[in-house]
């Protein structure tokens, strides 16, 4: 897989949609992932957002945590991310003290697990939509006959 181009998530609605998607956590961070909505989806692009609550610390600590997450995302998501996906990396208190190599390892592991879960969810949604479509088609045939 080639390198993907990353755009930033900026709107609150995008962060909330990712929050409702798949969530995976590791020692130094939490990853939230969902499919990019159709109007914003582009081939070869991912959208990434970063957040750190006040539980992480004051403004200086939160900014430092987000800088560390941005660096990890640049290293991992560009290679292992999937196009047409939104990613939100959430800082934890351990993000500040965890060795950078461990942050990279954490992100790579939870990214793989999140992709598997997202693919299963999308497959289930497609099957549900297909079943509903077949049910509507069967109802239409029974009324017409």
Steps between C-alpha positions, in 0.01 A plus 500: 500500500633845411518803720168668569438873517359621831252779558411630846164457668386843612125485561347372822252287304791305345647429844159389631449267202840339563410465867197289400718277282759244604713577805820324602737589784857421587735619772570845363203593285148428382406472133151571367431412137206520260439515126525845343154626397440500126517876425846525661639162388789503253710214368847494653401732786445453870380754753667521840410684820674530835354576840618522859266569790590695810554168678831484312618820666528871440526663159873435470461128574199466266688669216803279558282188500334604173842570342611149595178353353545700177854365463384143561212543253737636236720195542230230513177620336663609174609140441240289682190718482213417265367751251155647566533463878489757778736453792495678836794449734416575862783580740517336841716597796745226399547667160732751666734251665481192279813446287440605139583153364229353723250761377575393143455134594174575683361691202597230250336227711172680566484620141501142374233397753284802416517429126385141559207616716403776253503255207276261695259784583485615137441143382214458751346832389515394135338165580225674697435745215490216247253303715276807528520555124402138433211525748368813325534327162311194627221720636470683168478171307234358731285813468533506121400136449 
